[in-house]
Amino acid sequence: MKRRFPRTAAVTAAALVLAGGGTSAAFAGDPTDNPSEAAADLCANINELSSDTAALRALNPSTTTKDQIKDATNEVHEDWKKVAESTATWNQAKKNALKTASQNLQKAYENLPGDTTGSQAATQLAPQVQALSAAIKNARTELTCP
């Protein structure tokens, strides 16, 4: 039987996290679950696209061969495919970070013994609440939520 996460336990755990100094931005798991790593990959791919686009733009029309233009255009196209792929990975990583943190909190609550007090629950759930708070903060910052 699944238990619903009581509001008092959530409020108590959240207060404990805030009193303990805020949130941590730690993410664990597969690279696709790590928004920071996915963002770094995306930036690297955008930089490669920018560099190859600049090289294409710098080709001298009076001395450039059609094959050189073809090669440079193909490089830009391949870079774009990497950007598109890493953008999807980055978006999925942001979503996964929230999903994982939320699920971990729910699982931790469901695994509490039935006689756990509010204070014990808050203490035991503090790491999961902290991880969820960090994921929310990161998502809000990236989305520039008010």
PABAVO-837352 format. One record per residue: residue in three letters; x, y, z of N, C-alpha, C in turn. Coordinates in pm, 1 decimal, m for minus. Layout:
N
{r=ALA	n_east=X	n_north=Y	n_up=Z	ca_east=X	ca_north=Y	ca_up=Z	c_east=X	c_north=Y	c_up=Z}
...
# end
This chain:
146
{r=MET	n_east=83.7	n_north=m117.7	n_up=0.0	ca_east=0.0	ca_north=0.0	ca_up=0.0	c_east=87.9	c_north=123.7	c_up=0.0}
{r=LYS	n_east=66.5	n_north=212.4	n_up=m94.6	ca_east=145.4	ca_north=334.7	ca_up=m103.2	c_east=93.0	c_north=437.4	c_up=m4.2}
{r=ARG	n_east=186.3	n_north=505.3	n_up=58.5	ca_east=148.7	ca_north=612.6	ca_up=149.0	c_east=165.9	c_north=744.5	c_up=77.0}
{r=ARG	n_east=77.5	n_north=836.4	n_up=103.4	ca_east=89.2	ca_north=970.3	ca_up=48.0	c_east=187.5	c_north=1047.6	c_up=134.0}
{r=PHE	n_east=263.2	n_north=1131.4	n_up=71.6	ca_east=361.3	ca_north=1211.4	ca_up=142.0	c_east=289.8	c_north=1322.2	c_up=219.4}
{r=PRO	n_east=284.5	n_north=1313.4	n_up=351.6	ca_east=211.0	ca_north=1414.0	ca_up=427.3	c_east=276.4	c_north=1551.1	c_up=417.4}
{r=ARG	n_east=193.3	n_north=1651.0	n_up=413.2	ca_east=238.9	ca_north=1788.5	ca_up=399.8	c_east=329.8	c_north=1828.3	c_up=515.8}
{r=THR	n_east=296.8	n_north=1786.8	n_up=637.8	ca_east=378.1	ca_north=1825.6	ca_up=752.8	c_east=519.5	c_north=1770.5	c_up=742.0}
{r=ALA	n_east=533.7	n_north=1649.1	n_up=691.3	ca_east=667.9	ca_north=1592.5	ca_up=675.0	c_east=745.6	c_north=1669.7	c_up=569.4}
{r=ALA	n_east=677.6	n_north=1707.5	n_up=461.5	ca_east=744.4	ca_north=1784.5	ca_up=356.2	c_east=786.7	c_north=1921.2	c_up=407.3}
{r=VAL	n_east=698.1	n_north=1987.4	n_up=479.9	ca_east=729.5	ca_north=2120.1	ca_up=534.0	c_east=843.5	c_north=2109.6	c_up=634.4}
{r=THR	n_east=837.0	n_north=2009.0	n_up=720.9	ca_east=942.5	ca_north=1989.6	ca_up=819.6	c_east=1075.7	c_north=1961.5	c_up=752.1}
{r=ALA	n_east=1074.2	n_north=1874.3	n_up=652.4	ca_east=1198.0	ca_north=1841.5	ca_up=581.4	c_east=1252.4	c_north=1962.6	c_up=506.8}
{r=ALA	n_east=1163.9	n_north=2039.4	n_up=443.8	ca_east=1207.5	ca_north=2159.8	ca_up=372.7	c_east=1266.9	c_north=2260.8	c_up=469.6}
{r=ALA	n_east=1204.7	n_north=2276.8	n_up=584.7	ca_east=1257.8	ca_north=2369.6	ca_up=685.3	c_east=1394.3	c_north=2323.0	c_up=732.6}
{r=LEU	n_east=1410.1	n_north=2193.2	n_up=748.5	ca_east=1538.3	ca_north=2138.7	ca_up=789.9	c_east=1646.6	c_north=2169.8	c_up=687.0}
{r=VAL	n_east=1614.1	n_north=2155.2	n_up=559.7	ca_east=1710.9	ca_north=2184.0	ca_up=453.3	c_east=1748.1	c_north=2331.0	c_up=454.7}
{r=LEU	n_east=1648.9	n_north=2418.7	n_up=465.6	ca_east=1676.5	ca_north=2561.7	ca_up=466.5	c_east=1758.1	c_north=2600.5	c_up=588.2}
{r=ALA	n_east=1725.1	n_north=2543.2	n_up=702.0	ca_east=1800.0	ca_north=2573.1	ca_up=823.9	c_east=1941.7	c_north=2519.7	c_up=815.4}
{r=GLY	n_east=1959.6	n_north=2412.8	n_up=738.1	ca_east=2090.3	ca_north=2350.8	ca_up=724.7	c_east=2179.3	c_north=2417.5	c_up=621.9}
{r=GLY	n_east=2134.3	n_north=2525.1	n_up=558.5	ca_east=2222.0	ca_north=2597.7	ca_up=468.3	c_east=2186.2	c_north=2589.4	c_up=322.1}
{r=GLY	n_east=2066.3	n_north=2555.2	n_up=287.6	ca_east=2024.6	ca_north=2560.9	ca_up=147.8	c_east=2038.6	c_north=2430.3	c_up=76.0}
{r=THR	n_east=2076.4	n_north=2438.7	n_up=m51.3	ca_east=2074.8	ca_north=2321.0	ca_up=m136.9	c_east=2212.2	c_north=2291.3	c_up=m191.6}
{r=SER	n_east=2225.6	n_north=2172.1	n_up=m242.8	ca_east=2347.5	ca_north=2128.9	ca_up=m308.6	c_east=2315.9	c_north=2101.6	c_up=m454.4}
{r=ALA	n_east=2408.0	n_north=2129.9	n_up=m541.8	ca_east=2384.0	ca_north=2110.4	ca_up=m685.1	c_east=2439.6	c_north=1977.7	c_up=m735.1}
{r=ALA	n_east=2455.3	n_north=1883.4	n_up=m646.1	ca_east=2513.4	ca_north=1756.4	ca_up=m686.3	c_east=2413.4	c_north=1672.7	c_up=m764.2}
{r=PHE	n_east=2460.8	n_north=1617.6	n_up=m874.7	ca_east=2380.9	ca_north=1525.9	ca_up=m953.7	c_east=2464.0	c_north=1400.7	c_up=m971.3}
{r=ALA	n_east=2398.5	n_north=1287.2	n_up=m966.3	ca_east=2470.7	ca_north=1162.3	ca_up=m983.7	c_east=2406.0	c_north=1082.9	c_up=m1096.0}
{r=GLY	n_east=2479.3	n_north=984.8	n_up=m1143.1	ca_east=2419.7	ca_north=894.0	ca_up=m1239.8	c_east=2477.9	c_north=909.0	c_up=m1378.1}
{r=ASP	n_east=2404.5	n_north=857.6	n_up=m1472.3	ca_east=2441.3	ca_north=858.5	ca_up=m1612.0	c_east=2463.8	c_north=1000.6	c_up=m1661.6}
{r=PRO	n_east=2557.1	n_north=1023.5	n_up=m1754.8	ca_east=2580.7	ca_north=1159.0	ca_up=m1804.6	c_east=2455.4	c_north=1227.4	c_up=m1857.0}
{r=THR	n_east=2360.0	n_north=1151.8	n_up=m1910.1	ca_east=2238.3	ca_north=1214.4	ca_up=m1959.4	c_east=2150.2	c_north=1262.3	c_up=m1845.8}
{r=ASP	n_east=2181.9	n_north=1222.5	n_up=m1722.2	ca_east=2108.9	ca_north=1270.7	ca_up=m1606.1	c_east=2176.7	c_north=1392.1	c_up=m1543.8}
{r=ASN	n_east=2285.2	n_north=1437.4	n_up=m1602.4	ca_east=2363.3	ca_north=1546.0	ca_up=m1545.8	c_east=2351.2	c_north=1670.5	c_up=m1634.1}
{r=PRO	n_east=2266.2	n_north=1766.5	n_up=m1592.7	ca_east=2248.3	ca_north=1886.3	ca_up=m1674.8	c_east=2377.1	c_north=1964.8	c_up=m1697.2}
{r=SER	n_east=2464.4	n_north=1969.4	n_up=m1598.0	ca_east=2589.3	ca_north=2044.3	ca_up=m1612.9	c_east=2677.4	c_north=1982.8	c_up=m1721.0}
{r=GLU	n_east=2688.4	n_north=1850.9	n_up=m1718.6	ca_east=2769.8	ca_north=1783.2	ca_up=m1819.8	c_east=2705.1	c_north=1795.7	c_up=m1957.2}
{r=ALA	n_east=2573.1	n_north=1782.0	n_up=m1962.6	ca_east=2502.3	ca_north=1795.1	ca_up=m2090.1	c_east=2517.1	c_north=1937.0	c_up=m2144.7}
{r=ALA	n_east=2512.6	n_north=2037.4	n_up=m2057.3	ca_east=2529.8	ca_north=2176.4	ca_up=m2100.7	c_east=2671.2	c_north=2198.6	c_up=m2153.6}
{r=ALA	n_east=2770.1	n_north=2139.0	n_up=m2088.2	ca_east=2909.1	ca_north=2152.6	ca_up=m2134.5	c_east=2925.3	c_north=2090.2	c_up=m2273.2}
{r=ASP	n_east=2862.9	n_north=1973.1	n_up=m2293.2	ca_east=2867.9	ca_north=1908.6	ca_up=m2424.6	c_east=2800.6	c_north=1996.4	c_up=m2529.7}
{r=LEU	n_east=2686.1	n_north=2052.3	n_up=m2495.2	ca_east=2614.5	ca_north=2139.5	ca_up=m2588.6	c_east=2699.6	c_north=2260.7	c_up=m2623.6}
{r=CYS	n_east=2759.8	n_north=2321.8	n_up=m2524.5	ca_east=2845.4	ca_north=2439.0	ca_up=m2551.0	c_east=2963.6	c_north=2402.5	c_up=m2640.3}
{r=ALA	n_east=3024.7	n_north=2288.7	n_up=m2615.7	ca_east=3137.1	ca_north=2245.1	ca_up=m2699.2	c_east=3091.6	c_north=2224.8	c_up=m2843.8}
{r=ASN	n_east=2974.3	n_north=2167.0	n_up=m2860.6	ca_east=2922.9	ca_north=2145.1	ca_up=m2996.2	c_east=2885.3	c_north=2276.4	c_up=m3064.5}
{r=ILE	n_east=2830.8	n_north=2370.3	n_up=m2989.5	ca_east=2799.3	ca_north=2502.8	ca_up=m3046.1	c_east=2928.5	c_north=2574.0	c_up=m3085.4}
{r=ASN	n_east=3031.4	n_north=2562.7	n_up=m3002.4	ca_east=3160.2	ca_north=2624.8	ca_up=m3035.1	c_east=3219.8	c_north=2564.5	c_up=m3161.4}
{r=GLU	n_east=3207.1	n_north=2434.0	n_up=m3177.5	ca_east=3256.6	ca_north=2367.5	ca_up=m3298.9	c_east=3178.3	c_north=2415.7	c_up=m3421.0}
{r=LEU	n_east=3047.5	n_north=2426.9	n_up=m3405.9	ca_east=2963.3	ca_north=2478.0	ca_up=m3514.9	c_east=3004.4	c_north=2620.8	c_up=m3550.2}
{r=SER	n_east=3028.3	n_north=2700.9	n_up=m3450.4	ca_east=3069.1	ca_north=2839.8	ca_up=m3473.1	c_east=3202.7	c_north=2846.6	c_up=m3546.8}
{r=SER	n_east=3296.4	n_north=2765.9	n_up=m3503.6	ca_east=3429.0	ca_north=2764.2	ca_up=m3565.7	c_east=3421.6	c_north=2720.3	c_up=m3711.4}
{r=ASP	n_east=3348.3	n_north=2613.4	n_up=m3737.2	ca_east=3337.6	ca_north=2564.8	ca_up=m3875.2	c_east=3256.2	c_north=2660.7	c_up=m3962.6}
{r=THR	n_east=3159.3	n_north=2729.1	n_up=m3903.8	ca_east=3083.3	ca_north=2830.2	ca_up=m3979.6	c_east=3173.6	c_north=2947.7	c_up=m4015.1}
{r=ALA	n_east=3259.2	n_north=2988.2	n_up=m3921.2	ca_east=3353.6	ca_north=3096.8	ca_up=m3947.9	c_east=3451.7	c_north=3056.3	c_up=m4058.4}
{r=ALA	n_east=3495.1	n_north=2930.2	n_up=m4055.6	ca_east=3586.1	ca_north=2881.4	ca_up=m4160.8	c_east=3516.9	c_north=2882.5	c_up=m4296.5}
{r=LEU	n_east=3392.3	n_north=2844.5	n_up=m4299.9	ca_east=3315.8	ca_north=2847.5	ca_up=m4424.7	c_east=3300.6	c_north=2991.8	c_up=m4473.3}
{r=ARG	n_east=3269.2	n_north=3080.0	n_up=m4381.5	ca_east=3250.7	ca_north=3221.1	ca_up=m4416.7	c_east=3381.9	c_north=3284.3	c_up=m4464.7}
{r=ALA	n_east=3494.1	n_north=3234.6	n_up=m4415.9	ca_east=3625.2	ca_north=3292.0	ca_up=m4449.9	c_east=3679.2	c_north=3243.1	c_up=m4583.8}
{r=LEU	n_east=3613.9	n_north=3146.2	n_up=m4642.3	ca_east=3662.0	ca_north=3098.8	ca_up=m4772.6	c_east=3656.4	c_north=3213.0	c_up=m4874.1}
{r=ASN	n_east=3762.8	n_north=3225.7	n_up=m4949.9	ca_east=3773.3	ca_north=3331.8	ca_up=m5049.2	c_east=3702.9	c_north=3288.7	c_up=m5177.1}
{r=PRO	n_east=3595.6	n_north=3358.0	n_up=m5215.0	ca_east=3520.4	ca_north=3317.6	ca_up=m5334.1	c_east=3604.7	c_north=3311.1	c_up=m5461.7}
{r=SER	n_east=3711.1	n_north=3391.8	n_up=m5470.3	ca_east=3789.4	ca_north=3392.4	ca_up=m5594.4	c_east=3888.0	c_north=3276.3	c_up=m5602.4}
{r=THR	n_east=3916.1	n_north=3209.8	n_up=m5491.3	ca_east=4013.5	ca_north=3100.2	ca_up=m5493.9	c_east=3957.6	c_north=2967.3	c_up=m5442.2}
{r=THR	n_east=3837.9	n_north=2967.0	n_up=m5389.9	ca_east=3779.8	ca_north=2846.6	ca_up=m5330.6	c_east=3722.9	c_north=2755.8	c_up=m5438.2}
{r=THR	n_east=3748.1	n_north=2627.2	n_up=m5421.2	ca_east=3690.9	ca_north=2529.5	ca_up=m5514.6	c_east=3554.7	c_north=2484.1	c_up=m5462.4}
{r=LYS	n_east=3479.2	n_north=2427.1	n_up=m5550.2	ca_east=3347.8	ca_north=2375.4	ca_up=m5511.1	c_east=3363.9	c_north=2263.1	c_up=m5408.4}
{r=ASP	n_east=3467.2	n_north=2181.6	n_up=m5421.3	ca_east=3491.5	ca_north=2073.7	ca_up=m5325.1	c_east=3522.6	c_north=2128.3	c_up=m5185.8}
{r=GLN	n_east=3597.2	n_north=2239.5	n_up=m5179.7	ca_east=3625.7	ca_north=2301.4	ca_up=m5050.3	c_east=3496.0	c_north=2351.1	c_up=m4984.9}
{r=ILE	n_east=3409.6	n_north=2409.6	n_up=m5065.1	ca_east=3280.9	ca_north=2457.7	ca_up=m5013.1	c_east=3196.3	c_north=2339.4	c_up=m4968.4}
{r=LYS	n_east=3197.2	n_north=2232.8	n_up=m5048.9	ca_east=3121.5	ca_north=2112.8	ca_up=m5012.6	c_east=3171.2	c_north=2056.8	c_up=m4879.5}
{r=ASP	n_east=3303.6	n_north=2044.4	n_up=m4866.1	ca_east=3361.0	ca_north=1990.9	ca_up=m4742.5	c_east=3326.8	c_north=2078.8	c_up=m4622.0}
{r=ALA	n_east=3340.3	n_north=2208.3	n_up=m4638.6	ca_east=3310.3	ca_north=2300.9	ca_up=m4528.9	c_east=3162.0	c_north=2298.1	c_up=m4493.7}
{r=THR	n_east=3078.2	n_north=2289.0	n_up=m4595.4	ca_east=2933.6	ca_north=2281.8	ca_up=m4572.0	c_east=2898.1	c_north=2152.2	c_up=m4500.4}
{r=ASN	n_east=2961.0	n_north=2042.4	n_up=m4539.4	ca_east=2938.0	ca_north=1914.3	ca_up=m4472.0	c_east=2981.3	c_north=1919.3	c_up=m4325.6}
{r=GLU	n_east=3093.4	n_north=1986.0	n_up=m4299.1	ca_east=3139.5	ca_north=2001.3	ca_up=m4160.2	c_east=3034.5	c_north=2076.4	c_up=m4077.5}
{r=VAL	n_east=2983.2	n_north=2184.7	n_up=m4133.1	ca_east=2880.8	ca_north=2263.5	ca_up=m4063.9	c_east=2756.1	c_north=2177.9	c_up=m4040.3}
{r=HIS	n_east=2717.3	n_north=2101.9	n_up=m4140.9	ca_east=2599.4	ca_north=2016.2	ca_up=m4127.5	c_east=2619.5	c_north=1911.8	c_up=m4017.4}
{r=GLU	n_east=2736.4	n_north=1849.0	n_up=m4014.1	ca_east=2766.2	ca_north=1749.7	ca_up=m3909.4	c_east=2767.7	c_north=1816.3	c_up=m3771.1}
{r=ASP	n_east=2823.0	n_north=1935.9	n_up=m3764.2	ca_east=2822.3	ca_north=2009.5	ca_up=m3637.0	c_east=2679.9	c_north=2037.1	c_up=m3592.8}
{r=TRP	n_east=2594.3	n_north=2075.7	n_up=m3686.5	ca_east=2455.2	ca_north=2104.7	ca_up=m3652.1	c_east=2386.4	c_north=1980.1	c_up=m3596.3}
{r=LYS	n_east=2412.9	n_north=1864.7	n_up=m3655.5	ca_east=2352.2	ca_north=1741.4	ca_up=m3604.5	c_east=2395.9	c_north=1715.3	c_up=m3460.5}
{r=LYS	n_east=2521.9	n_north=1743.0	n_up=m3429.5	ca_east=2571.1	ca_north=1726.4	ca_up=m3292.1	c_east=2502.4	c_north=1825.9	c_up=m3198.2}
{r=VAL	n_east=2483.4	n_north=1949.0	n_up=m3244.6	ca_east=2414.9	ca_north=2049.3	ca_up=m3162.6	c_east=2271.3	c_north=2004.9	c_up=m3135.6}
{r=ALA	n_east=2203.3	n_north=1958.7	n_up=m3238.1	ca_east=2064.6	ca_north=1914.1	ca_up=m3221.0	c_east=2056.7	c_north=1798.2	c_up=m3122.3}
{r=GLU	n_east=2148.0	n_north=1703.3	n_up=m3134.3	ca_east=2149.8	ca_north=1588.2	ca_up=m3044.4	c_east=2181.6	c_north=1630.3	c_up=m2900.5}
{r=SER	n_east=2281.6	n_north=1715.5	n_up=m2885.1	ca_east=2318.9	ca_north=1756.2	ca_up=m2749.5	c_east=2214.8	c_north=1847.8	c_up=m2686.8}
{r=THR	n_east=2139.1	n_north=1922.2	n_up=m2769.0	ca_east=2028.8	ca_north=2002.3	ca_up=m2716.1	c_east=1921.3	c_north=1910.7	c_up=m2658.1}
{r=ALA	n_east=1889.8	n_north=1804.9	n_up=m2729.8	ca_east=1790.9	ca_north=1708.7	ca_up=m2679.7	c_east=1840.8	c_north=1642.1	c_up=m2551.8}
{r=THR	n_east=1968.3	n_north=1607.2	n_up=m2548.9	ca_east=2026.7	ca_north=1544.3	ca_up=m2430.0	c_east=2020.9	c_north=1639.8	c_up=m2311.9}
{r=TRP	n_east=2052.1	n_north=1765.8	n_up=m2336.0	ca_east=2049.9	ca_north=1867.3	ca_up=m2230.0	c_east=1908.0	c_north=1884.4	c_up=m2176.0}
{r=ASN	n_east=1811.0	n_north=1895.7	n_up=m2265.5	ca_east=1671.6	ca_north=1909.6	ca_up=m2222.1	c_east=1626.6	c_north=1787.3	c_up=m2143.5}
{r=GLN	n_east=1663.0	n_north=1668.5	n_up=m2189.4	ca_east=1625.7	ca_north=1545.4	ca_up=m2118.7	c_east=1693.8	c_north=1539.6	c_up=m1982.4}
{r=ALA	n_east=1818.8	n_north=1582.8	n_up=m1975.8	ca_east=1891.7	ca_north=1580.1	ca_up=m1848.7	c_east=1825.1	c_north=1670.5	c_up=m1745.8}
{r=LYS	n_east=1779.7	n_north=1787.4	n_up=m1789.9	ca_east=1711.1	ca_north=1877.8	ca_up=m1696.5	c_east=1583.0	c_north=1812.7	c_up=m1645.1}
{r=LYS	n_east=1508.7	n_north=1751.7	n_up=m1734.9	ca_east=1384.6	ca_north=1684.0	ca_up=m1696.0	c_east=1416.1	c_north=1566.9	c_up=m1603.7}
{r=ASN	n_east=1517.0	n_north=1487.0	n_up=m1639.6	ca_east=1553.3	ca_north=1371.3	ca_up=m1558.5	c_east=1599.5	c_north=1410.2	c_up=m1418.9}
{r=ALA	n_east=1667.4	n_north=1520.8	n_up=m1406.5	ca_east=1715.1	ca_north=1564.3	ca_up=m1274.9	c_east=1597.2	c_north=1589.0	c_up=m1181.3}
{r=LEU	n_east=1494.4	n_north=1656.7	n_up=m1230.8	ca_east=1374.6	ca_north=1681.2	ca_up=m1148.8	c_east=1300.7	c_north=1550.9	c_up=m1120.2}
{r=LYS	n_east=1283.3	n_north=1470.4	n_up=m1221.8	ca_east=1210.3	ca_north=1344.5	ca_up=m1206.7	c_east=1279.2	c_north=1252.7	c_up=m1106.9}
{r=THR	n_east=1408.6	n_north=1235.4	n_up=m1122.4	ca_east=1484.7	ca_north=1147.1	ca_up=m1034.5	c_east=1481.0	c_north=1195.3	c_up=m890.9}
{r=ALA	n_east=1502.5	n_north=1324.1	n_up=m870.9	ca_east=1501.8	ca_north=1378.6	ca_up=m735.1	c_east=1364.8	c_north=1362.2	c_up=m670.5}
{r=SER	n_east=1260.1	n_north=1386.5	n_up=m744.3	ca_east=1124.7	ca_north=1371.5	ca_up=m692.3	c_east=1093.6	c_north=1225.1	c_up=m658.6}
{r=GLN	n_east=1130.5	n_north=1136.2	n_up=m748.8	ca_east=1106.7	ca_north=993.6	ca_up=m725.0	c_east=1187.6	c_north=942.2	c_up=m606.2}
{r=ASN	n_east=1310.2	n_north=989.8	n_up=m593.1	ca_east=1393.3	ca_north=947.4	ca_up=m480.6	c_east=1332.9	c_north=991.3	c_up=m347.7}
{r=LEU	n_east=1277.2	n_north=1110.8	n_up=m343.6	ca_east=1211.7	ca_north=1158.1	ca_up=m222.5	c_east=1090.4	c_north=1071.6	c_up=m190.1}
{r=GLN	n_east=1008.8	n_north=1043.7	n_up=m290.6	ca_east=888.9	ca_north=961.9	ca_up=m269.1	c_east=926.6	c_north=822.1	c_up=m221.5}
{r=LYS	n_east=1026.8	n_north=760.9	n_up=m284.5	ca_east=1070.3	ca_north=626.6	ca_up=m245.5	c_east=1123.2	c_north=626.1	c_up=m102.7}
{r=ALA	n_east=1200.9	n_north=728.3	n_up=m68.9	ca_east=1255.5	ca_north=735.8	ca_up=66.2	c_east=1142.7	c_north=746.6	c_up=169.0}
{r=TYR	n_east=1041.7	n_north=824.9	n_up=137.1	ca_east=927.6	ca_north=837.0	ca_up=229.4	c_east=854.7	c_north=702.7	c_up=241.0}
{r=GLU	n_east=830.1	n_north=638.6	n_up=129.5	ca_east=757.8	ca_north=511.9	ca_up=130.9	c_east=833.7	c_north=403.8	c_up=207.1}
{r=ASN	n_east=965.0	n_north=416.7	n_up=217.6	ca_east=1046.7	ca_north=319.1	ca_up=288.3	c_east=1061.4	c_north=348.6	c_up=436.9}
{r=LEU	n_east=1002.8	n_north=458.1	n_up=484.1	ca_east=1008.9	ca_north=487.7	ca_up=626.8	c_east=924.1	c_north=386.4	c_up=704.2}
{r=PRO	n_east=972.3	n_north=343.7	n_up=820.2	ca_east=889.2	ca_north=255.5	ca_up=902.9	c_east=761.1	c_north=327.9	c_up=945.4}
{r=GLY	n_east=656.5	n_north=252.2	n_up=969.2	ca_east=527.0	ca_north=309.0	ca_up=1004.9	c_east=527.8	c_north=389.6	c_up=1133.0}
{r=ASP	n_east=618.2	n_north=361.8	n_up=1223.4	ca_east=620.8	ca_north=433.9	ca_up=1351.4	c_east=720.1	c_north=550.7	c_up=1351.8}
{r=THR	n_east=766.0	n_north=593.3	n_up=1235.4	ca_east=860.8	ca_north=704.6	ca_up=1225.1	c_east=793.2	c_north=834.6	c_up=1267.0}
{r=THR	n_east=858.1	n_north=910.6	n_up=1351.7	ca_east=803.9	ca_north=1040.0	ca_up=1393.7	c_east=832.4	c_north=1144.3	c_up=1286.0}
{r=GLY	n_east=767.4	n_north=1258.3	n_up=1296.3	ca_east=791.1	ca_north=1367.4	ca_up=1202.3	c_east=935.6	c_north=1412.6	c_up=1203.6}
{r=SER	n_east=991.9	n_north=1421.5	n_up=1323.3	ca_east=1131.3	ca_north=1463.8	ca_up=1336.2	c_east=1225.7	c_north=1363.2	c_up=1270.4}
{r=GLN	n_east=1201.2	n_north=1235.4	n_up=1294.0	ca_east=1284.4	ca_north=1131.3	ca_up=1232.8	c_east=1269.4	c_north=1132.7	c_up=1080.2}
{r=ALA	n_east=1145.3	n_north=1150.4	n_up=1034.0	ca_east=1121.3	ca_north=1155.1	ca_up=889.7	c_east=1195.0	c_north=1271.9	c_up=826.8}
{r=ALA	n_east=1187.2	n_north=1388.6	n_up=891.5	ca_east=1254.5	ca_north=1506.8	ca_up=838.1	c_east=1405.1	c_north=1483.7	c_up=828.9}
{r=THR	n_east=1461.7	n_north=1423.9	n_up=930.3	ca_east=1605.5	ca_north=1397.1	ca_up=931.9	c_east=1643.3	c_north=1295.7	c_up=824.1}
{r=GLN	n_east=1565.4	n_north=1189.0	n_up=813.6	ca_east=1597.6	ca_north=1083.7	ca_up=717.5	c_east=1574.2	c_north=1127.3	c_up=572.8}
{r=LEU	n_east=1480.0	n_north=1218.6	n_up=552.5	ca_east=1448.4	ca_north=1263.7	ca_up=416.5	c_east=1527.6	c_north=1386.7	c_up=373.1}
{r=ALA	n_east=1603.7	n_north=1445.3	n_up=464.2	ca_east=1676.3	ca_north=1569.1	ca_up=433.7	c_east=1763.0	c_north=1559.4	c_up=308.1}
{r=PRO	n_east=1838.7	n_north=1451.6	n_up=287.0	ca_east=1921.1	ca_north=1445.7	ca_up=164.7	c_east=1837.2	c_north=1447.4	c_up=36.4}
{r=GLN	n_east=1724.8	n_north=1376.7	n_up=37.4	ca_east=1639.7	ca_north=1373.6	ca_up=m81.0	c_east=1571.3	c_north=1507.9	c_up=m103.9}
{r=VAL	n_east=1530.4	n_north=1573.8	n_up=3.8	ca_east=1468.8	ca_north=1706.0	ca_up=m9.0	c_east=1572.5	c_north=1805.5	c_up=m61.0}
{r=GLN	n_east=1694.8	n_north=1793.7	n_up=m11.2	ca_east=1802.4	ca_north=1882.2	ca_up=m55.8	c_east=1830.6	c_north=1860.8	c_up=m204.9}
{r=ALA	n_east=1834.7	n_north=1736.9	n_up=m249.0	ca_east=1859.5	ca_north=1708.0	ca_up=m390.8	c_east=1746.0	c_north=1761.5	c_up=m478.4}
{r=LEU	n_east=1621.7	n_north=1745.9	n_up=m433.2	ca_east=1508.1	ca_north=1797.9	ca_up=m509.3	c_east=1512.4	c_north=1950.5	c_up=m513.1}
{r=SER	n_east=1545.3	n_north=2012.7	n_up=m401.8	ca_east=1556.2	ca_north=2159.1	ca_up=m398.8	c_east=1661.7	c_north=2208.5	c_up=m496.6}
{r=ALA	n_east=1773.6	n_north=2137.5	n_up=m504.1	ca_east=1880.1	ca_north=2175.4	ca_up=m597.9	c_east=1832.5	c_north=2161.1	c_up=m741.9}
{r=ALA	n_east=1762.2	n_north=2052.3	n_up=m772.7	ca_east=1711.8	ca_north=2030.5	ca_up=m908.8	c_east=1610.5	c_north=2138.4	c_up=m946.0}
{r=ILE	n_east=1524.5	n_north=2173.6	n_up=m852.6	ca_east=1425.5	ca_north=2279.0	ca_up=m877.3	c_east=1495.5	c_north=2412.6	c_up=m899.2}
{r=LYS	n_east=1592.0	n_north=2442.4	n_up=m814.4	ca_east=1665.0	ca_north=2569.3	ca_up=m826.6	c_east=1734.7	c_north=2577.7	c_up=m962.7}
{r=ASN	n_east=1799.3	n_north=2469.4	n_up=m1003.1	ca_east=1868.7	ca_north=2468.0	ca_up=m1132.6	c_east=1771.0	c_north=2486.2	c_up=m1247.6}
{r=ALA	n_east=1658.2	n_north=2416.9	n_up=m1242.7	ca_east=1557.8	ca_north=2429.8	ca_up=m1348.0	c_east=1502.5	c_north=2571.5	c_up=m1353.4}
{r=ARG	n_east=1471.7	n_north=2628.0	n_up=m1237.1	ca_east=1417.5	ca_north=2764.8	ca_up=m1233.9	c_east=1518.3	c_north=2865.8	c_up=m1286.7}
{r=THR	n_east=1645.2	n_north=2845.1	n_up=m1252.6	ca_east=1749.5	ca_north=2937.4	ca_up=m1299.7	c_east=1763.7	c_north=2928.5	c_up=m1451.0}
{r=GLU	n_east=1767.9	n_north=2805.4	n_up=m1503.7	ca_east=1783.7	ca_north=2787.8	ca_up=m1648.1	c_east=1662.9	c_north=2839.2	c_up=m1724.9}
{r=LEU	n_east=1545.7	n_north=2829.9	n_up=m1665.7	ca_east=1424.3	ca_north=2876.5	ca_up=m1731.5	c_east=1395.1	c_north=3022.3	c_up=m1699.9}
{r=THR	n_east=1476.2	n_north=3082.6	n_up=m1616.6	ca_east=1458.1	ca_north=3219.2	ca_up=m1567.2	c_east=1317.7	c_north=3240.0	c_up=m1511.4}
{r=CYS	n_east=1274.7	n_north=3145.6	n_up=m1429.0	ca_east=1144.8	ca_north=3157.2	ca_up=m1363.0	c_east=1152.8	c_north=3267.4	c_up=m1257.3}
{r=PRO	n_east=1042.0	n_north=3340.5	n_up=m1241.3	ca_east=1042.1	ca_north=3445.8	ca_up=m1138.4	c_east=1047.1	c_north=3387.1	c_up=m998.7}
# end
